[in-house]
Amino acid sequence: MGLISFRLREGSWTAMGLGLPRSWTRTALMAVGAAFVQQALGQFVVDPLTQPFLHYSARANPLETIHGSPMALRWLGIIWTYAAFGEEIGYRGYLLNRVADLGGRTRTALAIGLLWSSIMFGFAHWYQGPAGIVSSVVSGIVFGAAYLLAGGNLWVAVLAHGFSDSLALLFTYVGLAS
């Protein structure tokens, strides 16, 4: 729906940042950096601060059953199509921009759009429990900030999200996920 709306409103999907970037190398490097920041914040800041007060749902990690399983390839496909591509189009490409449009695309409007889309992204992960919601809000802020810092290049957020989730999948597959 977001893609169709952008196509009708803006005339092309490149308006949300899905055009060809000037440099795929720069895009990929920014994405790796954002994925690193997101992982580090989760591991060393968010989880330690929320652990005494909030919990993850017992079913917080749908990947937990793939340790050593060929189902990992199926999950890899889901990660890159639904999570990385789909969620980034919906939350960063569409929602963040629609909220920013309401405020005239000022810096304040973009910041409110970033915060609102990240909060909505967090609540979409309610199945992970309260700690998962907080963690997802922070992830949304990181992915959204990467998108904005890249000048609206949605590929940075898509790749960062995909790299981060793929890393979680890899750690789960080899038995290193906690």
NORLINBEL-V266428 format. One record per residue. N is the residue number from 0. RES is the residue in one letter. PSI is psi in degrees with one decimal (* if undefined). Layout:
BEGIN
((N	RES	PSI) (N	RES	PSI))
END
This chain:
BEGIN
((0	M	-40.2) (1	G	-41.7) (2	L	-43.6) (3	I	-43.9) (4	S	-46.0) (5	F	-41.4) (6	R	-43.4) (7	L	-40.9) (8	R	-43.7) (9	E	-13.6) (10	G	-15.2) (11	S	159.3) (12	W	-14.5) (13	T	-18.0) (14	A	-27.5) (15	M	1.6) (16	G	15.8) (17	L	16.6) (18	G	171.5) (19	L	126.5) (20	P	157.1) (21	R	-36.2) (22	S	115.4) (23	W	-31.8) (24	T	-49.1) (25	R	-41.8) (26	T	-47.9) (27	A	-39.6) (28	L	-40.9) (29	M	-38.6) (30	A	-42.7) (31	V	-42.6) (32	G	-44.4) (33	A	-40.6) (34	A	-39.3) (35	F	-46.3) (36	V	-44.7) (37	Q	-44.8) (38	Q	-44.5) (39	A	-43.3) (40	L	-42.9) (41	G	-47.6) (42	Q	-41.6) (43	F	-11.3) (44	V	-62.1) (45	V	-54.2) (46	D	-47.2) (47	P	-35.3) (48	L	-32.6) (49	T	-24.4) (50	Q	-40.9) (51	P	-20.2) (52	F	-32.2) (53	L	158.8) (54	H	158.0) (55	Y	148.9) (56	S	152.3) (57	A	-24.7) (58	R	28.7) (59	A	-32.9) (60	N	99.0) (61	P	-11.0) (62	L	-8.4) (63	E	-21.8) (64	T	1.1) (65	I	5.5) (66	H	110.0) (67	G	8.9) (68	S	146.4) (69	P	-9.6) (70	M	-13.6) (71	A	-36.1) (72	L	-38.3) (73	R	-45.8) (74	W	-33.8) (75	L	-41.5) (76	G	-41.4) (77	I	-42.6) (78	I	-48.2) (79	W	-29.8) (80	T	-55.5) (81	Y	-54.5) (82	A	-61.5) (83	A	-58.0) (84	F	-52.5) (85	G	-49.1) (86	E	-37.1) (87	E	-36.1) (88	I	-45.9) (89	G	-48.5) (90	Y	-46.7) (91	R	-51.8) (92	G	-39.5) (93	Y	-64.9) (94	L	-48.2) (95	L	-45.2) (96	N	-38.5) (97	R	-42.2) (98	V	-43.1) (99	A	-36.4) (100	D	-37.1) (101	L	-29.2) (102	G	17.6) (103	G	18.3) (104	R	28.3) (105	T	170.9) (106	R	-39.9) (107	T	-43.0) (108	A	-39.4) (109	L	-40.0) (110	A	-40.5) (111	I	-40.4) (112	G	-41.1) (113	L	-47.7) (114	L	-46.3) (115	W	-46.2) (116	S	-33.1) (117	S	-38.8) (118	I	-43.7) (119	M	-39.5) (120	F	-43.0) (121	G	-47.5) (122	F	-21.4) (123	A	-15.6) (124	H	30.5) (125	W	-30.8) (126	Y	-15.5) (127	Q	-4.0) (128	G	175.4) (129	P	-42.7) (130	A	-35.9) (131	G	-35.1) (132	I	-48.9) (133	V	-45.7) (134	S	-40.1) (135	S	-34.5) (136	V	-46.4) (137	V	-42.7) (138	S	-42.9) (139	G	-39.5) (140	I	-42.7) (141	V	-48.8) (142	F	-40.7) (143	G	-40.9) (144	A	-39.6) (145	A	-42.5) (146	Y	-47.9) (147	L	-42.2) (148	L	-25.7) (149	A	12.8) (150	G	28.6) (151	G	19.9) (152	N	100.1) (153	L	-23.1) (154	W	-30.7) (155	V	-47.2) (156	A	-41.3) (157	V	-49.2) (158	L	-41.0) (159	A	-45.2) (160	H	-45.1) (161	G	-44.0) (162	F	-45.6) (163	S	-48.8) (164	D	-34.2) (165	S	-36.8) (166	L	-42.9) (167	A	-40.4) (168	L	-46.0) (169	L	-46.5) (170	F	-38.3) (171	T	-43.6) (172	Y	-42.5) (173	V	1.2) (174	G	21.1) (175	L	-4.7) (176	A	143.3) (177	S	*))
END
